Amino acid sequence: MSAERDVETPPGPPDVLQGGAPGQAARRLDSFRRRLVASLVVFVALAWLPWVLSEYHTHILALSAYYVVLGVGWNLLAGYTGQFSLAHHTFAGIGAYTSALLVHYAHVPILVGVAAGVVVAALAGWGLGTLCLRMQAIYLALTTWAFAESVRLLITVEYQITRGDLGLATPVLFDTPRPTPYYVLFLALAVAAVLVGSQILRSRIGAYMRAIRDDEEAAAAMGVDTFKWKRFVFATSAVYAAVAGAFYGHYVGLLSPAPMRFNEMATIVVMVIVGGLRTPSGPVIGAVFIELLSELLRAWGEARMVLFALLVIVVARAYPPGLAGIARAARDRLAARVPALAPVLTRRRQWE
């Protein structure tokens, strides 16, 4: 027997983790095309809303779309990979401040600043992931929270550069005080975020993510490089946050460390859990619902967070699928009662 045959090759990930048989490639491409067309239809259907709504309501919808992007990114990390980070809002702040500082001091074009903000946040996510993703559960959460607070305090105390709590004036992206173009922009980002997230979940990477979440040791035993893919998803979620944050900075026009406080992270967590953790549509439903509820309860001030905390507890204990699960159950009941609608309603499952 030759020496080559004496060496055992470690088994690779099984077929289910490789993404399936090669014959499925054509079906995946066809499925992606259908989702792309559906995404364009959704975008066109919602893009006209500013023409029938007030500027105030358009602003609320723009913020909702902004939080959809943040929620989808965090759901990929926490919901589908099982890595509970508390620094997601910080990457939005890194993207926003990097872009704002470059545009303000170096006078680069806004889109160049946004791109730089995304790159810096991605590198920060990659680096933080390298340092802390070997930790488990509470230690990961505490480490990412400590990182988030450190960045916020650094931005606050570097007054001569960032203007601290007084705020840094940032050039706006569109030369109009109306929120309409920003709503359309954030809507496009939200639709793209859901589409890209859906594609990731249907890929080999999505299978790795679920395997890591369900049983990391078993996934490693099957040949999955768990640390590599956790870090990849961590950096990807940072990119999601940075894209939203960088454009948000050029929407508000005055950037301060306030959105980098822990309340912002708590809001993202509430949106995803109430909407439906581990569901593609959960962050979308949760972001719109919580943002609208937050506006209705604005007079409550910070006391709103008490209600949101109660919502999380109730949903987590009584109905973990959240609002997305309720919508899915209602759809299934409707399909059962009205067979003629079943083909249309069940086709919606391609997103789930």
C-alpha positions as CSV (number, residue, x, y, z in Angstrom):
1,M,0.0,0.0,0.0
2,S,1.4,3.4,-1.0
3,A,2.2,6.1,1.5
4,E,-0.5,8.3,-0.1
5,R,-3.2,5.8,0.9
6,D,-2.0,5.6,4.5
7,V,-2.9,9.3,5.0
8,E,-6.5,9.8,5.9
9,T,-8.2,12.9,4.6
10,P,-10.6,14.5,7.1
11,P,-14.2,14.3,6.0
12,G,-15.6,17.5,4.6
13,P,-19.0,18.9,5.4
14,P,-21.8,16.5,4.3
15,D,-23.9,17.3,1.2
16,V,-26.6,19.0,3.2
17,L,-24.0,21.6,4.3
18,Q,-22.5,21.9,0.9
19,G,-25.8,23.3,-0.4
20,G,-27.2,20.3,-2.2
21,A,-26.6,18.5,-5.4
22,P,-25.3,20.4,-8.5
23,G,-28.6,19.9,-10.2
24,Q,-30.2,22.3,-7.8
25,A,-28.2,25.2,-9.2
26,A,-30.7,26.0,-12.0
27,R,-33.6,25.8,-9.5
28,R,-31.7,28.2,-7.2
29,L,-31.1,30.6,-10.0
30,D,-34.8,30.5,-11.0
31,S,-35.8,31.0,-7.4
32,F,-33.5,34.0,-7.1
33,R,-35.0,35.6,-10.2
34,R,-38.5,35.2,-8.8
35,R,-37.4,36.8,-5.5
36,L,-35.7,39.6,-7.4
37,V,-38.8,40.3,-9.4
38,A,-40.9,40.2,-6.2
39,S,-38.5,42.6,-4.5
40,L,-38.8,45.1,-7.4
41,V,-42.6,44.8,-7.2
42,V,-42.5,45.5,-3.5
43,F,-40.2,48.5,-4.0
44,V,-42.3,50.0,-6.7
45,A,-45.5,49.4,-4.7
46,L,-44.2,51.2,-1.6
47,A,-42.1,53.9,-3.3
48,W,-45.2,56.0,-4.1
49,L,-46.3,56.4,-0.5
50,P,-44.7,59.8,0.1
51,W,-47.0,61.3,-2.5
52,V,-50.1,60.4,-0.4
53,L,-48.6,60.8,3.1
54,S,-47.4,63.8,5.0
55,E,-43.7,64.6,5.4
56,Y,-43.9,63.5,9.1
57,H,-45.3,60.1,8.2
58,T,-42.8,59.8,5.4
59,H,-40.0,60.5,7.9
60,I,-41.4,57.7,10.1
61,L,-41.4,55.3,7.2
62,A,-37.8,56.3,6.3
63,L,-36.7,55.5,9.9
64,S,-38.6,52.2,9.8
65,A,-36.8,51.2,6.6
66,Y,-33.5,52.2,8.2
67,Y,-34.2,49.9,11.2
68,V,-35.2,47.1,8.8
69,V,-31.6,47.1,7.5
70,L,-30.2,47.0,11.0
71,G,-32.6,44.3,12.1
72,V,-32.0,42.0,9.1
73,G,-28.2,42.3,9.7
74,W,-28.5,41.5,13.4
75,N,-31.0,38.6,12.7
76,L,-28.4,37.0,10.5
77,L,-25.9,37.1,13.3
78,A,-28.0,36.4,16.4
79,G,-31.1,34.6,15.0
80,Y,-29.5,32.4,12.4
81,T,-25.9,32.0,13.7
82,G,-26.6,32.2,17.4
83,Q,-24.1,34.9,18.2
84,F,-25.7,37.5,20.5
85,S,-23.7,40.7,19.8
86,L,-24.5,44.0,21.6
87,A,-22.4,46.1,19.3
88,H,-24.5,46.1,16.2
89,H,-25.6,49.8,16.6
90,T,-21.9,50.7,17.1
91,F,-21.1,49.6,13.6
92,A,-23.8,51.9,12.3
93,G,-22.1,54.7,14.2
94,I,-18.7,53.8,12.9
95,G,-20.0,53.9,9.3
96,A,-21.8,57.2,10.0
97,Y,-18.8,58.9,11.7
98,T,-16.2,57.7,9.2
99,S,-18.2,59.0,6.3
100,A,-19.1,62.3,8.1
101,L,-15.6,63.0,9.2
102,L,-14.1,62.3,5.7
103,V,-16.7,64.5,4.0
104,H,-16.4,67.3,6.7
105,Y,-12.6,67.5,6.9
106,A,-11.3,65.9,3.7
107,H,-14.2,67.1,1.5
108,V,-14.5,63.8,-0.3
109,P,-17.8,63.0,-2.2
110,I,-20.5,61.7,0.1
111,L,-20.7,58.3,-1.7
112,V,-16.9,57.9,-1.3
113,G,-17.3,58.7,2.4
114,V,-20.1,56.1,2.7
115,A,-18.0,53.5,1.0
116,A,-15.1,54.2,3.3
117,G,-17.4,54.0,6.3
118,V,-18.6,50.6,5.2
119,V,-15.0,49.3,4.7
120,V,-13.9,50.6,8.2
121,A,-16.9,49.0,9.9
122,A,-16.3,45.7,8.1
123,L,-12.7,45.7,9.2
124,A,-13.8,46.6,12.7
125,G,-16.3,43.8,12.7
126,W,-13.7,41.4,11.4
127,G,-11.3,42.4,14.1
128,L,-13.8,42.3,16.9
129,G,-15.1,39.0,15.7
130,T,-11.5,37.6,15.7
131,L,-11.1,38.6,19.3
132,C,-14.4,37.6,20.8
133,L,-16.2,34.9,18.7
134,R,-14.4,32.1,20.6
135,M,-16.3,33.2,23.6
136,Q,-19.7,31.8,24.5
137,A,-23.1,33.3,25.4
138,I,-22.8,36.0,28.1
139,Y,-19.1,36.6,27.6
140,L,-19.6,37.4,24.0
141,A,-22.5,39.8,24.8
142,L,-20.5,41.5,27.5
143,T,-17.4,41.9,25.4
144,T,-19.3,43.4,22.5
145,W,-21.1,45.7,24.9
146,A,-17.8,46.9,26.3
147,F,-16.5,47.5,22.8
148,A,-19.7,49.5,22.0
149,E,-19.4,51.7,25.1
150,S,-15.7,52.3,24.5
151,V,-16.3,53.5,21.0
152,R,-19.2,55.8,22.1
153,L,-17.1,57.3,24.9
154,L,-14.1,57.8,22.5
155,I,-16.4,59.7,20.1
156,T,-17.8,61.7,23.0
157,V,-14.5,62.9,24.5
158,E,-12.8,63.6,21.2
159,Y,-14.6,66.9,21.0
160,Q,-12.2,68.7,18.8
161,I,-12.7,66.2,16.1
162,T,-16.2,64.8,16.5
163,R,-17.8,67.8,18.3
164,G,-19.0,65.4,21.0
165,D,-22.5,65.7,22.2
166,L,-23.0,69.1,20.5
167,G,-23.0,67.2,17.2
168,L,-21.0,67.2,14.0
169,A,-22.6,69.0,11.0
170,T,-22.8,66.6,8.1
171,P,-23.6,67.5,4.5
172,V,-27.0,66.1,3.4
173,L,-27.1,63.6,0.5
174,F,-30.1,65.3,-1.2
175,D,-30.5,69.0,-1.7
176,T,-34.0,69.1,-0.3
177,P,-35.5,69.4,3.2
178,R,-38.2,66.8,2.2
179,P,-37.8,63.3,3.5
180,T,-39.1,61.7,0.3
181,P,-35.8,60.9,-1.4
182,Y,-34.4,59.5,1.8
183,Y,-37.4,57.3,2.3
184,V,-36.9,55.9,-1.3
185,L,-33.2,55.4,-0.5
186,F,-33.8,53.6,2.8
187,L,-36.6,51.6,1.2
188,A,-34.3,50.4,-1.6
189,L,-31.6,49.5,1.1
190,A,-34.3,47.6,3.1
191,V,-35.5,45.6,0.1
192,A,-31.9,44.9,-0.9
193,A,-31.0,43.8,2.6
194,V,-33.9,41.3,2.8
195,L,-33.1,40.0,-0.7
196,V,-29.4,39.5,0.0
197,G,-30.1,38.0,3.4
198,S,-32.6,35.6,1.9
199,Q,-30.0,34.6,-0.7
200,I,-27.4,34.0,2.0
201,L,-29.8,31.8,4.0
202,R,-30.4,29.7,0.9
203,S,-26.7,29.2,0.2
204,R,-24.1,26.9,1.6
205,I,-23.2,29.6,4.1
206,G,-26.8,29.6,5.4
207,A,-26.6,25.9,6.1
208,Y,-23.3,26.5,8.0
209,M,-25.0,29.3,10.0
210,R,-27.9,27.1,11.1
211,A,-25.6,24.2,11.9
212,I,-23.4,26.4,14.1
213,R,-26.5,27.8,15.9
214,D,-28.0,24.4,16.5
215,D,-24.9,22.6,17.6
216,E,-21.5,24.2,17.1
217,E,-19.5,21.1,18.2
218,A,-21.5,18.8,15.9
219,A,-21.0,21.3,13.0
220,A,-17.2,21.3,13.7
221,A,-17.2,17.5,13.8
222,M,-18.8,17.4,10.4
223,G,-16.0,19.6,9.0
224,V,-17.4,23.1,9.2
225,D,-14.9,25.8,10.1
226,T,-17.2,27.3,12.7
227,F,-14.9,30.2,13.6
228,K,-14.4,31.2,10.0
229,W,-18.1,31.4,9.3
230,K,-19.0,33.1,12.5
231,R,-16.5,35.8,11.8
232,F,-17.8,36.1,8.2
233,V,-21.4,36.6,9.4
234,F,-20.2,39.0,12.1
235,A,-18.4,41.2,9.5
236,T,-21.4,40.9,7.2
237,S,-23.8,42.1,9.9
238,A,-21.4,45.0,10.5
239,V,-21.6,45.9,6.8
240,Y,-25.4,45.9,7.0
241,A,-25.3,48.3,10.0
242,A,-22.6,50.5,8.4
243,V,-24.5,51.0,5.1
244,A,-27.6,52.1,7.0
245,G,-25.7,54.2,9.5
246,A,-23.5,56.0,6.9
247,F,-26.6,57.1,4.9
248,Y,-28.5,57.9,8.1
249,G,-25.7,60.3,9.0
250,H,-26.2,62.2,5.8
251,Y,-29.9,62.3,6.4
252,V,-30.1,63.8,9.9
253,G,-27.5,66.5,9.1
254,L,-26.2,66.6,12.7
255,L,-24.4,63.6,14.0
256,S,-24.0,63.0,17.7
257,P,-23.1,59.9,19.9
258,A,-26.7,59.6,21.1
259,P,-27.7,56.9,18.6
260,M,-24.7,54.8,19.9
261,R,-26.2,54.5,23.4
262,F,-27.4,51.1,24.6
263,N,-31.0,52.1,24.1
264,E,-30.4,52.0,20.4
265,M,-29.2,48.4,20.6
266,A,-32.1,47.5,22.9
267,T,-34.5,48.9,20.3
268,I,-32.9,46.7,17.5
269,V,-33.2,43.6,19.7
270,V,-36.8,44.4,20.6
271,M,-37.7,44.9,16.9
272,V,-36.2,41.6,15.8
273,I,-37.6,39.5,18.7
274,V,-41.1,41.0,18.6
275,G,-41.1,40.7,14.8
276,G,-39.8,37.2,14.9
277,L,-36.3,36.0,15.6
278,R,-35.0,33.5,13.0
279,T,-37.6,34.5,10.5
280,P,-36.8,36.5,7.3
281,S,-39.8,38.8,7.6
282,G,-39.5,39.3,11.4
283,P,-37.1,42.3,11.3
284,V,-39.3,43.9,8.7
285,I,-42.5,43.5,10.6
286,G,-40.9,44.3,13.9
287,A,-39.1,47.4,12.7
288,V,-42.3,49.0,11.3
289,F,-44.4,47.9,14.3
290,I,-42.0,49.2,17.0
291,E,-41.2,52.4,15.2
292,L,-44.8,53.3,14.8
293,L,-45.5,52.3,18.4
294,S,-42.6,54.3,19.5
295,E,-43.9,57.4,17.8
296,L,-47.4,56.9,19.3
297,L,-45.8,56.6,22.7
298,R,-43.3,59.4,22.3
299,A,-44.9,61.3,25.2
300,W,-43.8,58.5,27.5
301,G,-40.1,59.3,26.9
302,E,-37.7,56.6,28.1
303,A,-40.5,54.8,29.8
304,R,-41.3,53.3,26.4
305,M,-38.5,50.9,26.9
306,V,-40.3,49.4,29.9
307,L,-43.2,48.5,27.6
308,F,-40.8,47.2,24.9
309,A,-39.1,45.0,27.5
310,L,-42.4,43.6,28.6
311,L,-43.2,42.9,24.9
312,V,-40.0,41.0,24.5
313,I,-40.6,38.9,27.6
314,V,-44.2,38.0,26.6
315,V,-43.2,37.2,23.0
316,A,-40.1,35.1,24.0
317,R,-42.1,33.1,26.5
318,A,-45.5,32.8,24.9
319,Y,-44.9,32.9,21.2
320,P,-41.3,32.9,20.0
321,P,-42.1,33.2,16.3
322,G,-43.4,36.7,17.0
323,L,-45.5,38.8,14.7
324,A,-44.1,37.0,11.7
325,G,-45.3,33.7,13.1
326,I,-48.8,35.1,13.7
327,A,-48.9,36.4,10.1
328,R,-47.7,33.0,8.8
329,A,-50.4,31.1,10.8
330,A,-53.1,33.5,9.6
331,R,-51.9,32.9,6.0
332,D,-52.0,29.2,6.4
333,R,-55.5,29.3,7.8
334,L,-56.6,31.4,4.9
335,A,-55.1,29.1,2.4
336,A,-56.9,26.1,4.1
337,R,-60.2,27.9,4.0
338,V,-59.9,29.4,0.5
339,P,-58.2,26.7,-1.7
340,A,-58.2,29.0,-4.7
341,L,-55.8,31.3,-2.9
342,A,-53.5,28.5,-1.7
343,P,-51.1,28.6,-4.7
344,V,-50.5,32.3,-4.2
345,L,-50.2,32.2,-0.4
346,T,-48.0,29.2,-0.3
347,R,-45.6,30.7,-2.9
348,R,-44.8,33.3,-0.2
349,R,-42.9,30.5,1.6
350,Q,-40.0,30.8,-0.8
351,W,-38.9,33.7,1.4
352,E,-39.0,31.6,4.6
